[in-house]
Amino acid sequence: MEYRIEHDSMGEVKVPADRLWGAQTQRSYENFKIGSGIETMPEEIVRAFGILKKAAALTNHKLKPEKMTDEKLDAVAAACDEVIAGQLTDEFPLVVWQTGSGTQSNMNANEVIANLANRIAGKTICHPNDDINMSQSSNDTFPTAMHISALTALEDQLLPALEELVKTFRRLEKENEDVIKSGRTHLQDAVPIRFSQEISGWRASLERDIELIVAAMDSLRELALGGTAVGTGLNAPEGFAEGVAKEVSRLTGKRFKSAGNKFHALTSKDEIVFAHGAVKATAADMMKIANDVRWLASGPRLGLGEITIPANEPGSSIMPGKVNPTQCEQVTMVAVQVMGNDAAIGFAASQGNFELNVFMPVIAYNFLQSVRLLSESVISFNEHCASGITANREKMHENVTRSLMNVTALNPYIGYEKAAKVAKLAHEKGLTLQEAAAQLEFLTKEEFEKIFHPEEMV
């Protein structure tokens, strides 16, 4: 392998000749052999760096034209566009397990963009620190990249996935409005319910999750950029913070603003914790829905068997013909991962010391993993399971007519205690509710048939 010599404030470093990164990236690459080269900084963060570096260059061009010249801006903007487009993924090799401020990843972006800008210009005109990092610090760029990537992931990945599943549930509601089944509480028989009503509970849960996510996104719109090292804005010109937020909004097509208190923006990660809380709530609802679906589909002969779900693949290497609710299982595993990530994010966010939180890479990594996994999980569940749910109407009718909890309809006529005796006798002797009520001489057959209508209990 051929090398070139790069240097930083600590001296010279050998860097692979075919790479755009520089000395500081190389030092981090060599010093943090953690995560087997797999747990690298998320692509969403890299893209966010491309966006914020372009926004910073555009703003510096307006505020410091003598330093960010037209020539530099053209080259830097073109280089940033390649980063934003995901064309330089291999140039960002650093792992999550690095400095807690994300300094090396900020410098990775600075070095790649500077070297590419110089290549585009055909001469050396850009310095990683002096030009690409102008008016900035790692301490305000990394939290800015976190907010840009987090909001973008929620808006472009998770919300559309949830909305599609909501559409599926709405369709299933309409298709099953006339289906009456037994409700269940505590995993025990309960009073009747329409299958469409049960589905509406799933749908409404996701609609509320969408509302919570949207509400949580508002605080992610605040950007730390402009606070520089400790929140004072040292070396950033007046108007830089507001100008960058405006440019980021323009570049992303999403609304961002400068954080009102940069000291808070650098050290506290409560916005990310709050937003991930909404993601966790969604995961909890998806866990519930997936469990409901696999319970209802259990069997096919010895379980509830009230619905049929698509058979996607063989379920056993030894039992021929077995099919398992695999899409439900992937949802529940993803939900567990999201809940674990939430714990990690909460712990990490609590560790802000003085003017900076130095757990930011692990917060960003877990947040973006949660959103990515949950989005893909919801899409998969919708396409390969939910969209193919069909009601076993005969089984539902059989179960609802056999349910002892239909006795609840007798409460207004014979009272709770007598109704309980009817249910217990029917269960003990295998009688129908009508037979048990007659045997106890609480209601004649004619009286029972007059007042007992399970279909009206929904």
Helices and strands as residue ranges (DSSP letters): E 3-8, E 11-16, H 23-31, H 43-63, H 70-84, G 89-91, H 103-121, I 128-132, H 138-153, I 154-158, H 159-175, E 180-185, E 188-194, H 195-220, E 222-223, H 240-252, E 257-258, H 262-267, H 270-296, E 307-308, H 326-349, E 352-353, E 356-357, H 360-384, G 386-388, E 390-391, H 393-402, G 404-410, H 411-414, H 416-429, H 433-439, H 445-451, G 454-456
